[in-house]
Each structure stands twice: as C-alpha cells, then as structure tokens.
C-alpha cells in the first residue's frame, strides 16, 4: 500500500495526468453544450496542464517545494479559456500545500485539493454550480473525510474518484442546459481525467511509459532564459564583461578540488559565478573586469572552448538610451485586442490597437500570451478587449504576470470590441474610458452564423450535422440549409426599431456573389438601415453581424 508520495512519484503522477488528458482531449471537447465548432474545453485544459507539466519537466530537483512551485507557475502561465484558467487556480492552490511537504500523505493531498477548490472559486466572480467548481469542491470535501480514515492512497483515490463521478453525473440536474443537451459538464469531466491520470501515475499503470531522469544536474541549465532589465540599477554595473566558456580536454593531473579552487578564484575577480561540471567538462560563467584572468585560471586545468565575452558596459549604455527614448514616447493608454482574420485585424489597427493577439473561438490565448502582449506596449495602462466570453478570465489573470495595469473591457464578440474601441477618448481618465467603453457594449447586438457540428436538439431547434445556424445573445435563433437565408432570419430576430446600422464581417471562403446578394436583400428589407459588409476573413464563422 502506498502511504506517502515523494517528489519522484509526484513527477510521474503529473506526467501521467498530462498524457491521459491529452489522449482524451477530443472526447472532453465533444461534451460542450452548444453544437458549434468552438467546443474547446478539452483543448484549453490540455494546453494549460501541458504548460504546468513542461515546468515540472524543466525542474531539475525532485524536492516537492521545487516541483510544487513549478506546477503552480506553469499552470498560471499556460492558462487558456475559462476552463483552463479555473484549472490553473485549482493546480496553484494544490501547489501551495504541496510545496510545504517533504512527503505527501493522504491528509496533505486532501488539504491541497481543498486549497485548489477555494482558489478556483475565488477566481470566478459569480461561481456557477454544476460545473468544474462543483466537482472539485465535492471531491475535496470527500478527500478530507477519506483521509481521516484511510492512509493508503489506493483506497483514498478510489473513494475520491467515485465521488467525482457521482457528482459529475448530477451536473445535468444543476444546469438545465446540460440536461437539455444530454451531456455532463465538460470541465468536470476534464478534471476527473486529470485525477484519474494522477492515480495511473501513482500505481505505475502499464498504459504509460515513464522516462523520468532523477539525475539532472545544474549543467543542464537552459541557455535561452530571458534577460530581465531593471533600468533603475543600470548605472551600478560593477563588473563590465560577461564571460562564458567551457574547459575541455582537462589535464590528467586536475582533480575535483581544482574545480572548486577555480570557482573560488573566479569569485575573487567577479560575481554571478557559475562553475559546474566534472573532470570531463566544466562550464564557466562570470561577470568580471578581468576576463583575461578568468581565462588564464581555466587554462591551468585544460583547454578553453566556446569563449563568449560581452561588453555589459556598452549594453548598459544602449539599454539606457533605448529606455529613455521609450519613456519620452510613452503613451497614456495602450490597447490590446483578440481577433482573427486579416479584415477584422485591419479594422482594429485602424481603431488604434497596439497589439492584436490572434485567437478567438477555436484558439483561446493564454494569460501569458496577453501579459506578453501588454509588456510590448509602451504604456503603463492597457485596455484589453477579449472579444470572446471564453477569454475574459484569462485576460483578468494576465494582471498577475505583468507590471502593467491591465483594464479588461468584457467584450464577448468582435462587434462589441469595435464599438468599445470607438468609444475610447484619449483625453479621458481610465475610469471615464472604462465606463464609456462598457456603455458602448450595451448598444450593440451581436450575431454569428456557423454550422452545427453534430445533430442534436437545443434552444427549440432540431439540428442536423452541417446545418447552418444563427446565434444571437448566446442562443440559436435561426437555422437553414442556406447561409444567407439563415443570416437574414437571425437578423430579423435581432432587429429593433432603434437599430440604424447593420455591419457584417464575411468569413474566409465566402463567395463575393453571395455577399452581394445578402447586401441587396438586407438593403431591400431594411431601407432605413445602412448595410455594410466587410471582408473579415475569420475562420469558423461565415458571418459576424453587428446591429447598432
């Protein structure tokens, strides 16, 4: 019976869960309620967990404090979509407890699950039961009870997983939309897949082939880590030359103690010293004003190779000059928007977007993607337009990954994003702009035309796979075999007396003849409205429609 989990076993559990989740990604996607081609809960959870697993794989220590830190860091950086963001918070909460352990018991694992549940609930403004939140909370509560009676993980996991399956089967009763579609919650299923993967890793399930190297050393430090600059300290460089090299063909008389002595000598003439290796190879890195002495010391042990010496004083001057120029040209506000399609991207550029992150229905950018985009904008205050309800949480989490001030405007469609950006006032304050942009969203009605990816009954429609459907306010309001007919029917359901503009973005592959026929039909049907059709170039959706 397994009563404790050490770092090596925990590493295997994470790797197993990652593989099991990846293998079942498409199945989890298939559980999404709406039969539109943007069902990506499985993909988002898989990419989020894969980021956490990559951090675990790059961790050279098997200590639980290091592995826990890697798990939480990787999960946050890779968080994508609502399901991925919530999963990242579950993993971060668990990591906060795992980091405190030298070995994990059933009691500490139960506490980790409780932490994960609490952090996930805090991440959602209005928690909705019948989702992944309900599943993790119920499993965590049962884990606490089970841990008090059972010290072996086999029994513990059996109880927790059975409880998870039971509550997952109840999710359709908590959310009518799940019951109508005849599915359980996709995020909850994804979470159970992960915990089942943990169990497979713990028990060395023969379905997984592990290759964990417990002998990783500091010599395997990544060579391409980013260089982070603190401009306030640039003037205080004490050692001007970053010196790197390797010592090869080491002399036969050289001993391990000679390597230690080399390290001590380097520390006397510089700082940031790395001197690692053995009698077959030594790697050296040092900041010093005397690179010649560093090389001389090394030559006493063997031959030097791959010498690289950078003048940090010159780098310092160049960075200071660049920073000064950027500071002088800093903008009061920056804007980042999520979009796909050349036509739509061009519109956002014309409206002043500083960064356009490619993404949307089937490709949700992560919190890290949004934070990195914010770091590229020469402004302290950044307005972010997600343009998709499944990206809003990731955008909000990006604030934890950047020093910029991110202000998320909760746009759920391209038309809302455009309307919000049009409301921007360069002379207004942050608060005034946020209020104006959110107000502009309320004046827009958004619709989208796509196709059903499976046959089902939803929103009062009996749908067949491939049938054209029109969605407005998150519901299917029209269907037809013809794209234009479905679009006109959808607009008719959206139209109100106060609407005067109809703007349509045509997707990739839409025939020009169809576009002309649609514009002619709408102009005739709504003579008091201005009808504009723009080549958006977006995938997945034949038309994106805005009524104002």
C-alpha positions as CSV (number, residue, x, y, z in Angstrom):
1,X,0.0,0.0,0.0
2,X,1.2,3.5,-1.0
3,X,1.1,5.7,2.1
4,X,3.3,8.6,1.0
5,X,4.2,10.3,-2.2
6,X,7.7,11.7,-2.7
7,X,8.9,14.1,-5.4
8,X,9.8,11.4,-7.9
9,X,6.4,9.8,-7.7
10,X,4.6,13.1,-7.8
11,X,6.5,14.0,-11.0
12,X,5.3,10.7,-12.6
13,X,1.7,11.5,-11.5
14,X,1.8,14.8,-13.3
15,X,3.3,13.4,-16.4
16,X,0.7,10.6,-16.5
17,X,-2.2,13.0,-16.0
18,X,-0.9,15.1,-18.8
19,X,-0.8,12.2,-21.2
20,X,-4.2,10.9,-20.1
21,X,-5.7,14.4,-20.5
22,X,-4.1,14.8,-23.9
23,X,-5.4,11.4,-25.1
24,X,-9.0,12.4,-24.0
25,X,-9.0,16.0,-25.2
26,X,-11.4,15.4,-28.2
27,X,-13.8,13.5,-26.0
28,X,-13.9,16.3,-23.5
29,X,-14.5,18.8,-26.3
30,X,-17.4,16.7,-27.5
31,X,-19.2,17.3,-24.2
32,X,-19.6,21.1,-24.8
33,X,-23.2,22.0,-24.8
34,X,-23.6,24.1,-28.0
35,X,-23.1,22.2,-31.3
36,X,-20.8,24.9,-32.7
37,X,-17.2,24.4,-33.8
38,X,-15.7,26.2,-30.8
39,X,-16.0,23.4,-28.2
40,X,-12.5,23.6,-26.9
41,X,-12.8,22.9,-23.1
42,X,-10.6,19.8,-23.6
43,X,-8.1,21.7,-25.7
44,X,-7.8,24.6,-23.2
45,X,-7.5,22.3,-20.2
46,X,-4.9,20.2,-22.0
47,X,-2.8,23.1,-23.1
48,X,-3.0,24.6,-19.6
49,X,-1.9,21.3,-17.9
50,X,0.8,20.8,-20.6
51,X,2.3,24.1,-19.6
52,X,2.4,23.0,-16.0
53,X,3.9,19.7,-17.0
54,X,6.6,21.4,-19.0
55,X,7.6,23.4,-15.9
56,X,7.8,20.1,-14.0
57,X,9.9,18.5,-16.7
58,X,12.3,21.5,-16.6
59,X,12.6,21.3,-12.8
60,X,16.0,19.6,-12.0
61,X,15.0,18.9,-8.4
62,X,12.7,16.2,-7.1
63,X,12.1,18.2,-3.9
64,X,8.3,18.9,-3.5
65,X,8.9,22.6,-2.8
66,X,10.5,23.0,-6.2
67,X,8.0,20.7,-8.0
68,X,5.1,22.5,-6.4
69,X,6.4,25.9,-7.4
70,X,6.9,24.6,-11.0
71,X,3.4,23.2,-11.1
72,X,1.8,26.5,-10.0
73,X,4.0,28.7,-12.2
74,X,3.4,26.6,-15.3
75,X,-0.3,26.4,-14.8
76,X,-0.7,30.1,-14.4
77,X,1.4,30.9,-17.5
78,X,-0.4,28.5,-19.7
79,X,-3.9,29.2,-18.5
80,X,-6.3,29.3,-21.6
81,X,-10.0,29.9,-21.7
82,X,-12.4,29.8,-18.8
83,X,-11.8,26.1,-18.2
84,X,-8.0,26.5,-18.4
85,X,-8.0,29.5,-16.0
86,X,-10.1,27.7,-13.4
87,X,-7.9,24.6,-13.8
88,X,-4.8,26.7,-13.3
89,X,-6.3,28.0,-10.0
90,X,-7.0,24.5,-8.8
91,X,-3.4,23.5,-9.5
92,X,-2.0,26.6,-8.0
93,X,-4.0,26.1,-4.8
94,X,-2.8,22.5,-4.6
95,X,0.8,23.5,-5.3
96,X,0.7,25.9,-2.3
97,X,0.2,23.0,0.0
98,X,2.5,20.5,-1.8
99,X,5.4,23.0,-1.6
100,X,5.2,22.7,2.2
101,X,5.7,18.9,2.3
102,X,8.7,16.7,2.2
103,X,6.4,13.7,1.5
104,X,2.7,13.9,0.7
105,X,0.2,11.9,2.8
106,X,-3.5,11.4,2.1
107,X,-4.2,14.2,4.6
108,X,-1.9,16.7,3.0
109,X,-3.2,15.8,-0.5
110,X,-6.7,16.3,0.7
111,X,-5.7,19.7,2.1
112,X,-4.1,20.5,-1.3
113,X,-7.4,19.7,-3.0
114,X,-9.3,22.0,-0.5
115,X,-6.8,24.8,-1.3
116,X,-7.3,24.3,-5.0
117,X,-11.1,24.4,-4.7
118,X,-11.0,27.6,-2.6
119,X,-8.7,29.3,-5.1
120,X,-10.8,28.3,-8.1
121,X,-14.0,29.7,-6.5
122,X,-12.2,32.9,-5.8
123,X,-11.1,33.2,-9.4
124,X,-14.7,33.3,-10.6
125,X,-16.8,36.4,-9.9
126,X,-20.1,34.6,-9.9
127,X,-19.4,30.9,-9.3
128,X,-21.9,28.6,-11.1
129,X,-22.8,25.2,-9.6
130,X,-23.0,22.2,-12.0
131,X,-19.5,23.0,-13.3
132,X,-15.9,22.0,-12.7
133,X,-16.2,24.1,-9.5
134,X,-18.8,21.8,-8.1
135,X,-16.8,18.8,-9.0
136,X,-13.5,19.9,-7.3
137,X,-15.4,21.2,-4.2
138,X,-17.2,17.9,-3.7
139,X,-14.1,15.8,-4.4
140,X,-12.1,18.0,-1.9
141,X,-14.8,17.6,0.8
142,X,-14.8,13.8,0.3
143,X,-11.0,13.7,0.2
144,X,-10.9,15.4,3.7
145,X,-13.3,12.7,5.0
146,X,-11.5,9.8,3.4
147,X,-8.0,11.0,4.6
148,X,-9.2,10.8,8.2
149,X,-10.0,7.1,7.8
150,X,-7.5,5.9,5.1
151,X,-3.8,6.4,5.0
152,X,-3.2,4.4,1.8
153,X,-3.6,6.3,-1.5
154,X,-5.2,3.4,-3.4
155,X,-8.3,3.4,-1.1
156,X,-8.2,7.2,-0.9
157,X,-8.2,7.8,-4.7
158,X,-10.8,5.1,-5.2
159,X,-13.2,7.0,-2.9
160,X,-12.4,10.4,-4.3
161,X,-12.7,9.4,-7.9
162,X,-16.0,7.6,-7.3
163,X,-17.3,10.7,-5.6
164,X,-16.2,12.8,-8.5
165,X,-18.1,10.5,-11.0
166,X,-21.2,10.7,-8.8
167,X,-21.3,14.5,-8.6
168,X,-20.4,14.8,-12.3
169,X,-23.5,12.7,-13.2
170,X,-25.6,15.1,-11.2
171,X,-24.4,18.2,-13.1
172,X,-27.2,18.0,-15.7
173,X,-29.7,18.4,-12.8
174,X,-27.9,21.6,-11.7
175,X,-27.7,23.1,-15.1
176,X,-30.8,22.7,-17.3
177,X,-28.7,23.4,-20.4
178,X,-26.6,20.3,-19.7
179,X,-29.7,18.2,-19.3
180,X,-31.2,19.5,-22.5
181,X,-28.1,18.6,-24.4
182,X,-27.8,15.2,-22.7
183,X,-24.2,15.7,-21.5
184,X,-22.3,16.2,-18.3
185,X,-20.1,19.2,-17.6
186,X,-17.1,19.1,-19.9
187,X,-14.8,20.9,-17.4
188,X,-15.8,18.5,-14.6
189,X,-15.0,15.5,-16.9
190,X,-11.6,17.0,-17.7
191,X,-10.8,17.4,-14.0
192,X,-11.7,13.7,-13.4
193,X,-9.5,12.7,-16.3
194,X,-6.6,14.6,-14.6
195,X,-7.2,13.0,-11.2
196,X,-7.5,9.6,-12.9
197,X,-4.2,10.3,-14.6
198,X,-2.7,11.1,-11.2
199,X,-3.8,7.7,-10.0
200,X,-2.4,6.0,-13.0
201,X,1.0,7.6,-12.4
202,X,0.9,6.6,-8.7
203,X,0.2,3.0,-9.5
204,X,2.5,2.8,-12.5
205,X,-0.3,1.9,-14.8
206,X,1.1,-0.1,-17.7
207,X,-0.6,2.2,-20.2
208,X,2.0,4.8,-19.5
209,X,5.7,4.6,-20.2
210,X,7.7,7.0,-17.9
211,X,11.1,8.3,-18.6
212,X,12.0,10.4,-15.6
213,X,15.6,11.4,-15.1
214,X,16.3,11.8,-11.4
215,X,19.9,12.7,-12.0
216,X,19.5,16.0,-13.7
217,X,22.3,18.4,-12.8
218,X,22.9,22.1,-12.9
219,X,24.9,21.5,-16.1
220,X,21.5,21.3,-17.9
221,X,20.6,24.9,-17.2
222,X,18.6,26.4,-20.1
223,X,20.8,28.6,-22.3
224,X,18.0,30.8,-23.6
225,X,16.5,32.3,-20.5
226,X,15.2,35.8,-21.0
227,X,17.3,38.7,-19.7
228,X,15.2,40.9,-17.5
229,X,16.3,44.5,-17.1
230,X,15.9,46.7,-14.1
231,X,16.5,50.2,-15.5
232,X,16.8,51.8,-12.1
233,X,20.0,49.8,-11.5
234,X,21.7,50.1,-14.9
235,X,24.2,52.7,-13.7
236,X,25.6,50.5,-11.0
237,X,27.4,47.8,-13.0
238,X,30.5,46.8,-11.1
239,X,31.8,44.2,-13.4
240,X,31.7,45.1,-17.1
241,X,32.3,41.9,-19.0
242,X,30.0,38.8,-19.1
243,X,32.5,36.0,-19.7
244,X,31.4,32.5,-20.7
245,X,33.5,29.5,-21.8
246,X,33.9,25.7,-21.4
247,X,37.0,23.8,-20.2
248,X,37.6,20.7,-22.3
249,X,40.3,18.1,-22.6
250,X,41.0,18.5,-18.9
251,X,44.6,17.8,-17.8
252,X,45.1,14.4,-16.2
253,X,46.5,15.9,-13.0
254,X,43.4,18.1,-12.5
255,X,41.2,17.0,-9.6
256,X,37.7,17.8,-8.3
257,X,39.2,20.1,-5.7
258,X,40.8,22.1,-8.6
259,X,37.4,22.8,-10.0
260,X,36.4,24.2,-6.5
261,X,39.5,26.3,-6.5
262,X,38.7,27.7,-9.9
263,X,35.3,28.7,-8.7
264,X,36.9,30.5,-5.6
265,X,39.3,32.3,-7.9
266,X,36.5,33.5,-10.1
267,X,34.5,34.8,-7.2
268,X,37.5,36.9,-6.2
269,X,37.6,38.7,-9.5
270,X,33.8,39.0,-10.2
271,X,30.3,38.0,-9.4
272,X,27.4,35.9,-10.9
273,X,29.8,33.0,-10.9
274,X,28.7,29.6,-12.3
275,X,31.4,26.9,-12.4
276,X,29.9,23.5,-12.8
277,X,30.9,20.2,-14.3
278,X,33.3,17.3,-13.6
279,X,36.6,16.1,-14.9
280,X,35.2,15.6,-18.4
281,X,33.7,19.1,-18.9
282,X,33.5,22.4,-17.0
283,X,31.2,25.2,-17.8
284,X,32.0,28.7,-16.6
285,X,30.1,32.0,-16.4
286,X,31.4,35.1,-14.6
287,X,30.9,38.8,-14.6
288,X,34.3,40.4,-14.3
289,X,36.5,43.3,-15.3
290,X,39.4,40.9,-16.0
291,X,38.2,38.3,-18.4
292,X,41.9,37.6,-19.3
293,X,42.5,36.4,-15.7
294,X,39.4,34.2,-15.8
295,X,40.6,32.5,-19.0
296,X,44.1,32.2,-17.5
297,X,42.8,30.4,-14.4
298,X,40.9,28.0,-16.7
299,X,43.9,27.2,-18.9
300,X,45.6,25.8,-15.8
301,X,43.0,23.0,-15.9
302,X,42.7,22.3,-19.6
303,X,41.8,23.7,-22.9
304,X,39.2,26.5,-23.3
305,X,36.4,26.4,-25.8
306,X,33.3,28.3,-26.9
307,X,34.6,31.6,-25.5
308,X,32.0,34.4,-25.4
309,X,32.7,37.8,-23.9
310,X,30.1,40.6,-23.9
311,X,30.7,44.2,-23.0
312,X,28.0,44.9,-20.5
313,X,29.0,48.5,-20.1
314,X,28.1,49.1,-23.8
315,X,24.9,47.1,-23.4
316,X,24.2,49.3,-20.3
317,X,24.6,52.5,-22.4
318,X,22.4,51.1,-25.2
319,X,19.7,49.9,-22.9
320,X,19.6,53.2,-21.0
321,X,19.3,55.2,-24.3
322,X,16.6,52.9,-25.5
323,X,14.7,53.2,-22.3
324,X,15.0,57.0,-22.3
325,X,13.6,57.1,-25.8
326,X,10.7,54.8,-24.9
327,X,10.0,56.8,-21.8
328,X,9.8,60.0,-23.8
329,X,7.4,58.5,-26.3
330,X,5.3,56.6,-23.7
331,X,1.5,56.6,-24.5
332,X,-1.1,57.5,-21.9
333,X,-3.0,54.3,-22.8
334,X,-2.5,51.2,-24.8
335,X,-5.0,48.8,-26.4
336,X,-4.8,45.1,-27.0
337,X,-7.5,43.1,-28.8
338,X,-8.0,39.5,-29.7
339,X,-9.0,38.8,-33.3
340,X,-8.5,36.5,-36.2
341,X,-8.9,37.3,-39.9
342,X,-7.0,39.9,-41.9
343,X,-10.0,42.1,-42.5
344,X,-11.0,42.2,-38.8
345,X,-7.4,42.8,-37.7
346,X,-7.1,45.7,-40.2
347,X,-10.2,47.3,-38.6
348,X,-8.8,47.1,-35.1
349,X,-5.4,48.5,-36.3
350,X,-7.3,51.5,-37.8
351,X,-9.0,52.0,-34.5
352,X,-5.7,52.2,-32.7
353,X,-4.9,48.7,-31.4
354,X,-1.3,48.4,-30.3
355,X,-1.2,44.7,-30.2
356,X,-3.6,42.2,-31.9
357,X,-3.4,38.7,-30.5
358,X,-4.5,36.1,-32.9
359,X,-7.3,34.0,-31.4
360,X,-11.0,33.5,-30.9
361,X,-13.5,30.7,-30.9
362,X,-11.2,27.8,-31.5
363,X,-7.9,29.3,-30.3
364,X,-8.0,31.0,-26.9
365,X,-4.9,32.9,-26.0
366,X,-3.4,32.2,-22.6
367,X,-2.9,34.6,-19.7
368,X,0.8,34.6,-20.5
369,X,0.1,35.5,-24.2
370,X,-1.9,38.5,-23.1
371,X,0.7,39.6,-20.5
372,X,3.5,39.4,-23.0
373,X,1.5,41.5,-25.4
374,X,1.0,44.1,-22.7
375,X,4.7,44.2,-22.0
376,X,5.3,45.1,-25.6
377,X,3.0,48.2,-25.4
378,X,4.7,51.4,-24.5
379,X,2.2,52.4,-21.9
380,X,1.5,51.7,-18.2
381,X,-2.3,51.4,-18.6
382,X,-3.5,48.8,-21.1
383,X,-7.1,48.2,-22.2
384,X,-7.7,44.6,-23.2
385,X,-10.6,43.6,-25.4
386,X,-11.1,39.8,-25.2
387,X,-14.0,39.7,-27.8
388,X,-14.9,36.3,-26.5
389,X,-16.5,35.2,-23.3
390,X,-14.1,32.3,-23.0
391,X,-11.1,34.7,-23.0
392,X,-12.2,37.2,-20.3
393,X,-10.9,35.2,-17.3
394,X,-7.5,34.6,-18.9
395,X,-7.3,38.4,-19.6
396,X,-8.1,39.1,-16.0
397,X,-5.4,36.6,-14.8
398,X,-2.8,38.3,-17.0
399,X,-2.6,41.1,-14.4
400,X,-0.7,38.7,-12.2
401,X,2.0,38.2,-14.9
402,X,2.9,41.8,-15.8
403,X,3.7,45.1,-14.0
404,X,1.4,46.9,-16.4
405,X,-2.0,48.0,-15.3
406,X,-4.5,45.9,-17.3
407,X,-8.1,47.0,-17.6
408,X,-10.3,44.3,-19.1
409,X,-13.3,45.5,-21.1
410,X,-15.5,42.4,-21.1
411,X,-16.3,42.3,-24.8
412,X,-17.7,38.9,-25.9
413,X,-17.8,39.5,-29.7
414,X,-15.9,41.3,-32.4
415,X,-18.7,43.9,-32.9
416,X,-18.6,44.7,-29.2
417,X,-14.8,45.1,-29.3
418,X,-15.1,47.5,-32.2
419,X,-17.9,49.5,-30.5
420,X,-15.9,49.7,-27.3
421,X,-12.7,50.9,-29.1
422,X,-14.7,53.6,-30.9
423,X,-15.8,54.9,-27.5
424,X,-12.2,55.5,-26.4
425,X,-11.3,59.1,-25.5
426,X,-7.6,59.9,-25.4
427,X,-8.3,62.9,-23.1
428,X,-10.4,60.8,-20.7
429,X,-9.2,59.1,-17.5
430,X,-9.0,55.4,-17.1
431,X,-12.3,55.3,-15.2
432,X,-14.1,57.5,-17.7
433,X,-12.9,55.3,-20.6
434,X,-13.9,52.1,-18.9
435,X,-17.4,53.5,-18.2
436,X,-17.7,54.8,-21.8
437,X,-16.5,51.5,-23.3
438,X,-18.7,49.3,-21.2
439,X,-21.6,51.6,-22.1
440,X,-20.9,51.2,-25.8
441,X,-21.1,47.5,-25.5
442,X,-24.7,47.7,-24.3
443,X,-25.7,49.5,-27.5
444,X,-24.5,46.6,-29.8
445,X,-26.4,43.5,-30.7
446,X,-24.1,40.7,-32.0
447,X,-24.9,37.7,-34.1
448,X,-22.8,34.9,-35.7
449,X,-23.6,32.4,-38.4
450,X,-21.8,29.0,-38.4
451,X,-22.8,25.3,-38.8
452,X,-23.8,22.6,-36.4
453,X,-21.0,20.1,-35.8
454,X,-23.4,17.4,-34.6
455,X,-27.1,16.5,-34.7
456,X,-28.9,17.5,-31.5
457,X,-31.9,19.4,-30.1
458,X,-31.2,22.7,-28.5
459,X,-32.9,26.1,-28.0
460,X,-36.1,24.6,-29.5
461,X,-34.3,23.6,-32.8
462,X,-33.9,20.0,-34.1
463,X,-30.5,20.3,-35.8
464,X,-28.7,18.1,-38.2
465,X,-24.9,18.0,-38.5
466,X,-23.7,20.6,-41.1
467,X,-26.9,22.6,-40.9
468,X,-26.4,26.4,-40.9
469,X,-27.3,28.1,-37.6
470,X,-27.5,31.7,-36.5
471,X,-26.7,32.6,-32.9
472,X,-27.6,35.8,-31.0
473,X,-27.1,36.6,-27.4
474,X,-25.6,33.1,-26.9
475,X,-28.7,31.3,-28.2
476,X,-29.5,29.6,-31.5
477,X,-32.3,31.7,-33.1
478,X,-32.3,30.6,-36.8
479,X,-31.4,27.6,-39.0
480,X,-31.4,26.8,-42.7
481,X,-29.6,24.9,-45.3
482,X,-28.7,28.3,-47.0
483,X,-26.1,30.6,-45.3
484,X,-27.8,33.9,-46.5
485,X,-31.3,32.7,-45.5
486,X,-30.1,31.7,-42.1
487,X,-28.4,35.1,-41.7
488,X,-31.4,37.1,-42.7
489,X,-33.6,35.1,-40.3
490,X,-31.2,35.7,-37.5
491,X,-31.0,39.5,-38.1
492,X,-34.8,39.6,-38.2
493,X,-34.8,38.1,-34.6
494,X,-32.2,40.7,-33.5
495,X,-33.7,43.8,-35.2
496,X,-35.4,46.5,-33.1
497,X,-36.8,49.9,-34.0
498,X,-33.7,51.8,-32.7
499,X,-31.2,50.0,-35.0
500,X,-29.9,52.0,-37.9
501,X,-26.7,50.2,-38.9
502,X,-26.1,46.7,-40.0
503,X,-22.4,45.7,-40.2
504,X,-21.4,42.3,-41.3
505,X,-17.9,40.7,-41.4
506,X,-17.7,38.0,-44.1
507,X,-15.6,34.9,-43.2
508,X,-12.9,33.2,-45.2
509,X,-14.1,31.5,-48.3
510,X,-17.5,33.3,-48.6
511,X,-18.3,33.9,-52.3
512,X,-18.5,37.5,-53.5
513,X,-21.8,36.7,-55.3
514,X,-23.3,35.5,-52.0
515,X,-22.1,38.7,-50.3
516,X,-23.7,40.9,-52.9
517,X,-27.0,39.0,-52.8
518,X,-27.0,39.3,-48.9
519,X,-26.4,43.1,-49.0
520,X,-29.1,43.6,-51.7
521,X,-31.6,41.5,-49.7
522,X,-30.9,43.3,-46.4
523,X,-31.0,46.8,-48.0
524,X,-34.4,46.0,-49.5
525,X,-35.7,44.5,-46.3
526,X,-34.4,47.4,-44.1
527,X,-34.4,50.5,-46.2
528,X,-33.9,52.8,-43.2
529,X,-30.7,51.0,-42.2
530,X,-27.2,51.4,-43.6
531,X,-25.9,48.0,-44.6
532,X,-22.1,47.4,-44.7
533,X,-20.4,44.1,-45.5
534,X,-16.6,43.9,-44.8
535,X,-14.3,41.0,-45.8
536,X,-13.3,39.9,-42.3
537,X,-11.5,36.7,-43.3
538,X,-12.3,35.0,-40.0
539,X,-12.4,31.2,-39.8
540,X,-15.3,29.1,-38.4
541,X,-18.0,31.7,-38.7
542,X,-19.4,32.5,-42.1
543,X,-20.7,35.9,-41.0
544,X,-20.3,38.0,-37.8
545,X,-23.1,40.6,-37.5
546,X,-23.4,43.8,-35.6
547,X,-26.6,45.9,-35.2
548,X,-26.4,49.4,-33.8
